[in-house]
Amino acid sequence: MIITTAIAVLALAMLFSMPLHAQEAWTLERCIDYALENNIQVRQGSIQTGQREIEYTNARNSRLPGVSAGASENMSFGRGLTANNTYDNTNTTSTSFNIGADMTLFAGGRLSGNVKMAELSLETAKNDLERIKDDVRVSVAQAFIQIVYDRSILEVAKNQAGIDSMQVERLLALEETGRASSAEVSSQKATLAQSRLSVTQAENNLQLAILTLTQLLELPTPEGFDVVAPSTEDLDFSPLESPESIYEQAIGIKPSIRSEQLKLQQAEKNIDIAKGSLYPTLSLSGGAGTNYYTTSKFSSDPFGTQLKNNFSQYIGLNLSIPVYSRGQNRNSIRSARLSYDNQQMQLDAAKKALYKEIQQAYFNAVASENRYESSQAVETSAMESFELVRAKYEGGKASITEFNESKNRLVTAQADVLKYRYEYLFNTALLNFYRNSSFEF
């Protein structure tokens, strides 16, 4: 009766494994949201995006005129050349004011090209940031489900140790009446010791899994951390969508692909910018200025009069024509074209990598489903076998070794059911993630 009750408790514990501290438990959604706010890589990606925004603003402003103003005050002492072409000891002062502006009118399309490049660079940074966030989502979900699995395995191990402990007590009682030998008691004590070792190993695995997730979340300590286990009672075993179909949906939304596409556009624009170096550059400049001048041995007009009389303006056009650049301009174009070809291969490689990931997730999900169904059949068979061996053992027709072997097969089968159940749950969630970039169990 004791053994039957323990098996029932074991089955219930595996089916309804719940966190010990519900008030402290984290859902998957909360874990992902917290990681996206605090993960260092995500924060660094946000900084990179901010830098690209500044560069884009600078590129747009480069098409505007540049304006500068200045003032100077100079004084000289001692001998110097006078207006009479003689040298004399004099003191002179001069004050000047000026303001000027310049603007590039034409640069072979390089100005507009640089603006477009900066805009594409900004969009690339945004998609790189989303790619980092996607990686964080997958890592958090993987660590989350590992905690749930390791916690379930710990419950299995604890219940196995509980059964073995009760069996030792039963054999000790039978030994006192002469119905069990000391060898049987010693053998069962060794089995109990092994079960307790399994509990310790399961606890260590759970603590490591918790540590992994809390480090992803940038939490200061894993102490007191726990998660809410997702429901696995109603797993959806409907036919999976084909990898080709999932890929067609993923190719349009995955930031890793969009980032490479934007880099290809940058490479194409860089060719146009390089070609612009073959064209002349035309710029416009203009300004105004005035000055005030005094000499110690000569009279001078008042400050305001001199500033008015010495006021001057200028305007000019400057044309720079590239004639010979030692082949550098031509080589820049060739280099830009090679970069474009290389980026095209980078984009193709990213698409192939995405398809391989989807294929891997699809076949992992299929394999998990098959293993889960098979493990359920094995569990049912192991349970029936254990019940028969238990009845024989209690009737004195089976040894303690046979009983333990049958019990261990049942425990292994139940652990496999948990393993493949959570594997299937994660892999199907991963397939959905490729379709809509949302991770849900």
C-alpha positions as CSV (number, residue, x, y, z in Angstrom):
1,M,0.0,0.0,0.0
2,I,2.9,2.4,0.9
3,I,4.5,1.8,-2.5
4,T,1.3,2.3,-4.4
5,T,0.7,5.6,-2.6
6,A,4.2,6.7,-3.4
7,I,3.8,5.9,-7.1
8,A,0.6,7.9,-7.2
9,V,2.3,10.9,-5.6
10,L,5.1,10.6,-8.1
11,A,2.8,10.7,-11.1
12,L,0.9,13.7,-9.7
13,A,4.1,15.5,-9.0
14,M,5.3,15.1,-12.6
15,L,2.0,16.2,-14.1
16,F,1.5,19.2,-11.9
17,S,5.0,20.5,-11.1
18,M,4.5,24.0,-9.7
19,P,7.0,26.6,-8.4
20,L,7.6,26.6,-4.7
21,H,7.3,30.4,-4.3
22,A,4.4,31.5,-6.6
23,Q,4.8,35.1,-5.4
24,E,8.3,35.2,-6.7
25,A,7.8,33.3,-10.0
26,W,8.5,34.9,-13.3
27,T,6.5,34.2,-16.5
28,L,8.3,33.8,-19.8
29,E,6.9,37.2,-21.0
30,R,8.2,39.0,-17.9
31,C,11.6,37.4,-18.4
32,I,11.9,38.4,-22.0
33,D,10.7,42.0,-21.3
34,Y,13.1,42.4,-18.4
35,A,16.0,41.0,-20.5
36,L,15.3,43.4,-23.4
37,E,15.4,46.3,-20.9
38,N,18.5,45.3,-19.0
39,N,20.6,43.1,-21.2
40,I,24.0,44.7,-21.9
41,Q,24.1,43.7,-25.6
42,V,20.7,45.2,-26.2
43,R,21.7,48.4,-24.4
44,Q,24.9,48.6,-26.5
45,G,22.8,48.1,-29.6
46,S,20.6,51.0,-28.6
47,I,23.7,53.2,-28.2
48,Q,24.9,52.2,-31.7
49,T,21.5,53.1,-33.1
50,G,21.8,56.5,-31.4
51,Q,25.2,57.1,-33.0
52,R,23.8,56.2,-36.4
53,E,21.0,58.8,-35.9
54,I,23.6,61.5,-35.2
55,E,25.6,60.5,-38.3
56,Y,22.4,60.7,-40.4
57,T,21.7,64.2,-39.0
58,N,25.2,65.3,-39.8
59,A,25.0,63.9,-43.4
60,R,21.7,65.9,-44.0
61,N,23.2,69.0,-42.6
62,S,26.3,68.8,-44.8
63,R,24.1,70.1,-47.7
64,L,23.5,73.3,-45.8
65,P,25.7,76.4,-46.0
66,G,28.5,76.7,-43.4
67,V,28.7,80.1,-41.7
68,S,31.6,81.3,-39.5
69,A,32.5,84.7,-38.0
70,G,35.7,86.0,-36.4
71,A,37.4,88.9,-34.8
72,S,41.1,89.8,-34.2
73,E,43.1,92.3,-32.3
74,N,46.8,92.9,-33.1
75,M,49.4,95.2,-31.5
76,S,53.0,95.8,-32.5
77,F,55.9,97.6,-30.8
78,G,59.4,98.8,-31.8
79,R,61.0,99.7,-35.0
80,G,59.0,99.1,-38.1
81,L,58.6,100.2,-41.7
82,T,56.5,103.3,-42.1
83,A,54.5,104.6,-45.0
84,N,57.4,106.7,-46.0
85,N,59.5,103.6,-46.5
86,T,61.7,104.4,-43.5
87,Y,62.1,102.6,-40.2
88,D,61.0,104.3,-37.0
89,N,59.9,103.3,-33.5
90,T,56.2,103.2,-33.6
91,N,53.3,101.4,-31.9
92,T,50.4,100.1,-34.1
93,T,47.1,98.4,-33.4
94,S,44.6,96.8,-35.7
95,T,41.2,95.4,-35.2
96,S,39.3,93.4,-37.7
97,F,35.9,91.7,-37.9
98,N,34.7,89.2,-40.6
99,I,31.8,86.8,-41.4
100,G,31.8,84.2,-44.2
101,A,29.7,81.4,-45.6
102,D,30.4,78.5,-48.0
103,M,28.2,76.0,-49.7
104,T,28.9,73.0,-52.0
105,L,26.6,73.3,-55.0
106,F,27.6,70.2,-56.9
107,A,29.9,67.2,-55.9
108,G,29.0,64.5,-58.4
109,G,26.1,63.3,-56.3
110,R,28.3,62.5,-53.3
111,L,26.4,64.7,-50.9
112,S,23.0,63.1,-51.6
113,G,24.7,59.7,-51.7
114,N,26.2,60.2,-48.3
115,V,22.8,61.2,-46.9
116,K,21.3,58.0,-48.3
117,M,24.2,56.0,-47.0
118,A,23.7,57.4,-43.5
119,E,20.0,56.7,-43.7
120,L,20.6,53.1,-44.7
121,S,23.2,52.8,-41.9
122,L,20.6,54.0,-39.4
123,E,18.1,51.4,-40.7
124,T,20.8,48.7,-40.5
125,A,21.6,49.6,-36.9
126,K,17.9,49.4,-36.0
127,N,17.6,46.0,-37.6
128,D,20.8,44.9,-35.9
129,L,19.3,45.9,-32.6
130,E,16.2,43.8,-33.4
131,R,18.4,40.9,-34.3
132,I,20.1,41.2,-30.9
133,K,16.7,41.3,-29.3
134,D,15.7,38.2,-31.2
135,D,18.8,36.3,-30.0
136,V,18.0,37.4,-26.5
137,R,14.4,36.2,-26.8
138,V,15.6,32.7,-28.0
139,S,18.3,32.5,-25.3
140,V,15.8,33.5,-22.5
141,A,13.2,31.1,-23.8
142,Q,15.7,28.2,-24.0
143,A,17.0,28.9,-20.5
144,F,13.4,29.3,-19.2
145,I,12.3,25.9,-20.5
146,Q,15.5,24.3,-19.2
147,I,14.6,25.5,-15.7
148,V,11.1,24.0,-16.0
149,Y,12.5,20.7,-17.2
150,D,15.2,20.5,-14.6
151,R,12.7,21.3,-11.9
152,S,10.4,18.5,-13.1
153,I,13.4,16.1,-13.1
154,L,14.2,17.1,-9.6
155,E,10.7,16.2,-8.5
156,V,11.1,12.8,-10.2
157,A,14.4,12.3,-8.4
158,K,12.9,13.3,-5.0
159,N,10.0,11.0,-5.4
160,Q,12.2,8.2,-6.5
161,A,14.3,8.8,-3.3
162,G,11.1,8.8,-1.3
163,I,10.0,5.5,-2.6
164,D,13.5,4.0,-2.0
165,S,13.5,5.4,1.6
166,M,10.1,3.8,2.3
167,Q,11.3,0.5,0.8
168,V,14.4,0.6,3.2
169,E,12.0,1.1,6.1
170,R,9.8,-1.8,4.9
171,L,12.8,-4.2,4.5
172,L,14.1,-3.2,8.0
173,A,10.8,-4.1,9.5
174,L,10.7,-7.4,7.5
175,E,14.3,-8.1,8.6
176,E,13.2,-7.9,12.3
177,T,10.7,-10.7,11.6
178,G,13.1,-12.7,9.6
179,R,11.3,-12.2,6.3
180,A,14.1,-10.2,4.7
181,S,17.8,-10.8,4.7
182,S,20.5,-8.3,5.7
183,A,21.8,-8.5,2.1
184,E,18.4,-7.3,0.8
185,V,18.5,-4.4,3.3
186,S,22.1,-3.4,2.3
187,S,21.2,-3.6,-1.4
188,Q,18.2,-1.3,-0.9
189,K,20.3,1.1,1.2
190,A,22.7,1.3,-1.7
191,T,19.8,2.0,-4.1
192,L,18.6,4.8,-1.7
193,A,22.1,6.3,-1.6
194,Q,22.2,6.4,-5.4
195,S,18.7,8.0,-5.5
196,R,19.8,10.7,-3.1
197,L,22.8,11.3,-5.4
198,S,20.5,11.7,-8.3
199,V,18.5,14.3,-6.2
200,T,21.8,16.2,-5.6
201,Q,22.7,16.1,-9.2
202,A,19.2,17.3,-10.2
203,E,19.4,20.1,-7.7
204,N,22.8,21.2,-9.1
205,N,21.4,21.1,-12.6
206,L,18.4,23.3,-11.6
207,Q,20.6,25.8,-9.9
208,L,22.9,26.1,-12.9
209,A,19.8,26.5,-15.2
210,I,18.5,29.3,-12.8
211,L,21.9,30.9,-12.8
212,T,22.1,30.9,-16.6
213,L,18.7,32.7,-16.9
214,T,19.4,35.2,-14.2
215,Q,22.7,36.1,-15.8
216,L,20.8,36.7,-19.1
217,L,18.4,38.9,-17.2
218,E,21.4,40.7,-15.6
219,L,20.0,40.0,-12.1
220,P,22.4,40.5,-9.3
221,T,21.8,37.1,-7.7
222,P,19.8,33.9,-8.5
223,E,18.6,33.6,-4.9
224,G,14.8,33.3,-4.7
225,F,14.3,33.2,-8.4
226,D,11.7,30.9,-9.8
227,V,9.6,30.6,-13.0
228,V,6.0,29.8,-13.8
229,A,5.8,26.5,-15.7
230,P,3.9,26.6,-18.9
231,S,0.9,24.3,-19.3
232,T,1.7,21.1,-21.2
233,E,-1.6,19.3,-20.7
234,D,-3.0,20.3,-24.1
235,L,-0.1,20.2,-26.5
236,D,-1.0,21.0,-30.1
237,F,0.0,18.0,-32.2
238,S,-1.6,19.3,-35.4
239,P,0.5,18.9,-38.6
240,L,3.4,21.3,-38.6
241,E,3.8,23.9,-41.3
242,S,6.5,23.0,-43.9
243,P,10.0,24.6,-43.6
244,E,9.5,26.2,-47.0
245,S,6.3,27.9,-45.9
246,I,7.8,29.1,-42.6
247,Y,10.9,30.4,-44.5
248,E,8.7,32.4,-46.9
249,Q,7.1,34.1,-43.9
250,A,10.4,34.6,-42.0
251,I,12.3,36.1,-44.9
252,G,10.2,39.2,-44.9
253,I,10.3,39.9,-41.1
254,K,13.6,38.6,-39.8
255,P,15.9,41.6,-38.9
256,S,19.0,39.5,-39.6
257,I,17.9,39.3,-43.3
258,R,16.7,42.9,-43.5
259,S,20.0,44.0,-42.1
260,E,21.9,42.2,-44.8
261,Q,19.6,43.6,-47.5
262,L,20.2,47.2,-46.2
263,K,24.0,46.6,-46.2
264,L,23.6,45.5,-49.9
265,Q,21.8,48.8,-50.7
266,Q,24.7,50.6,-48.9
267,A,27.2,48.8,-51.0
268,E,25.3,49.7,-54.2
269,K,25.1,53.4,-53.1
270,N,28.8,53.3,-52.3
271,I,29.5,52.6,-56.0
272,D,27.6,55.7,-57.0
273,I,29.5,57.8,-54.4
274,A,32.8,56.4,-55.7
275,K,31.8,57.3,-59.3
276,G,31.0,60.8,-58.1
277,S,34.8,61.4,-57.5
278,L,35.2,61.5,-61.3
279,Y,33.0,64.6,-61.5
280,P,34.0,68.3,-60.8
281,T,33.1,69.9,-57.5
282,L,31.5,73.4,-57.5
283,S,31.2,75.5,-54.4
284,L,30.0,78.9,-53.6
285,S,31.5,81.2,-50.9
286,G,30.9,84.7,-49.7
287,G,31.5,87.0,-46.8
288,A,32.0,90.5,-45.4
289,G,34.6,92.2,-43.2
290,T,36.0,95.4,-41.8
291,N,38.9,96.7,-39.8
292,Y,40.3,99.5,-37.6
293,Y,44.0,100.6,-37.7
294,T,46.0,103.1,-35.6
295,T,49.7,104.2,-35.6
296,S,51.2,106.1,-32.6
297,K,52.9,108.9,-34.6
298,F,50.0,109.5,-37.0
299,S,46.5,110.6,-36.6
300,S,43.7,108.2,-37.5
301,D,40.0,108.3,-38.2
302,P,37.6,107.4,-35.4
303,F,36.8,103.7,-34.7
304,G,33.3,103.9,-36.2
305,T,34.4,105.8,-39.2
306,Q,37.1,103.3,-40.1
307,L,34.8,100.4,-39.6
308,K,32.3,102.0,-42.1
309,N,35.0,103.1,-44.6
310,N,36.8,99.7,-44.5
311,F,33.7,97.6,-44.9
312,S,34.0,95.1,-47.8
313,Q,32.2,92.1,-49.2
314,Y,33.1,89.3,-51.5
315,I,31.5,86.4,-53.3
316,G,33.1,83.6,-55.3
317,L,32.7,80.4,-57.1
318,N,35.2,77.6,-56.9
319,L,35.4,74.8,-59.4
320,S,37.6,71.8,-58.8
321,I,38.1,69.4,-61.7
322,P,39.7,65.9,-61.1
323,V,42.3,65.4,-63.8
324,Y,44.6,62.7,-62.6
325,S,44.4,61.0,-59.2
326,R,47.1,58.3,-59.7
327,G,44.3,55.8,-60.4
328,Q,42.9,56.2,-56.9
329,N,39.4,57.2,-58.1
330,R,39.1,54.3,-60.5
331,N,40.4,51.9,-57.9
332,S,37.8,53.2,-55.4
333,I,35.1,52.3,-57.9
334,R,36.5,48.8,-58.4
335,S,36.8,48.3,-54.7
336,A,33.2,49.4,-54.2
337,R,32.0,47.0,-56.8
338,L,33.9,44.1,-55.1
339,S,32.3,45.1,-51.8
340,Y,28.9,44.9,-53.4
341,D,29.6,41.4,-54.8
342,N,30.8,40.3,-51.3
343,Q,27.8,41.7,-49.6
344,Q,25.5,39.9,-52.1
345,M,27.2,36.7,-51.0
346,Q,26.7,37.7,-47.4
347,L,23.0,38.2,-48.0
348,D,22.8,34.8,-49.7
349,A,24.6,33.2,-46.8
350,A,22.3,34.8,-44.3
351,K,19.2,33.5,-46.2
352,K,20.7,30.0,-46.3
353,A,21.6,30.1,-42.6
354,L,18.0,31.1,-41.8
355,Y,16.6,28.3,-43.9
356,K,18.9,25.8,-42.2
357,E,17.8,27.0,-38.8
358,I,14.1,26.6,-39.7
359,Q,14.8,23.2,-41.2
360,Q,16.6,22.2,-38.0
361,A,13.8,23.5,-35.8
362,Y,11.2,21.7,-37.9
363,F,12.9,18.3,-37.9
364,N,13.7,18.7,-34.2
365,A,10.0,19.3,-33.6
366,V,9.0,16.3,-35.7
367,A,11.6,14.1,-33.8
368,S,10.4,15.5,-30.5
369,E,6.8,14.6,-31.3
370,N,7.8,11.1,-32.4
371,R,10.0,10.6,-29.3
372,Y,7.3,12.0,-27.0
373,E,4.6,9.6,-28.4
374,S,7.1,6.7,-28.2
375,S,8.1,7.6,-24.6
376,Q,4.4,7.6,-23.6
377,A,4.1,4.1,-24.9
378,V,7.2,3.1,-23.0
379,E,6.0,4.7,-19.9
380,T,2.7,2.9,-20.1
381,S,4.5,-0.4,-20.6
382,A,6.9,0.3,-17.8
383,M,4.1,1.2,-15.4
384,E,2.3,-2.1,-16.2
385,S,5.5,-4.1,-15.8
386,F,6.3,-2.4,-12.5
387,E,2.8,-3.1,-11.2
388,L,3.3,-6.8,-12.0
389,V,6.8,-7.0,-10.5
390,R,5.6,-5.1,-7.4
391,A,2.8,-7.6,-6.9
392,K,5.3,-10.5,-7.3
393,Y,7.7,-8.8,-4.9
394,E,5.1,-8.3,-2.3
395,G,4.0,-11.9,-2.7
396,G,7.6,-13.1,-2.3
397,K,8.0,-14.2,-5.9
398,A,10.4,-11.5,-7.1
399,S,13.7,-10.3,-5.6
400,I,14.5,-6.8,-4.5
401,T,16.9,-6.5,-7.5
402,E,14.0,-7.2,-9.9
403,F,11.8,-4.7,-8.1
404,N,14.5,-1.9,-8.3
405,E,15.2,-2.6,-11.9
406,S,11.5,-2.4,-12.8
407,K,11.1,0.8,-10.8
408,N,14.2,2.4,-12.4
409,R,12.8,1.6,-15.9
410,L,9.6,3.3,-14.9
411,V,11.4,6.4,-13.5
412,T,13.5,6.6,-16.7
413,A,10.5,6.3,-18.9
414,Q,8.7,9.1,-16.9
415,A,11.8,11.3,-17.2
416,D,11.9,10.7,-20.9
417,V,8.2,11.8,-21.3
418,L,9.1,15.0,-19.5
419,K,12.2,15.6,-21.6
420,Y,10.5,15.1,-25.0
421,R,7.4,17.0,-24.0
422,Y,9.4,20.1,-23.2
423,E,11.6,19.6,-26.3
424,Y,8.5,19.5,-28.5
425,L,7.1,22.6,-26.7
426,F,10.2,24.6,-27.2
427,N,10.7,23.5,-30.9
428,T,7.2,24.3,-31.9
429,A,7.4,27.7,-30.1
430,L,10.6,28.3,-32.0
431,L,8.9,27.6,-35.3
432,N,6.2,30.1,-34.4
433,F,8.9,32.6,-33.5
434,Y,10.3,32.4,-37.0
435,R,6.9,33.3,-38.4
436,N,6.0,36.2,-36.1
437,S,9.0,37.0,-33.9
438,S,7.0,36.3,-30.8
439,F,8.0,33.7,-28.3
440,E,5.1,32.0,-26.4
441,F,4.7,28.6,-24.8
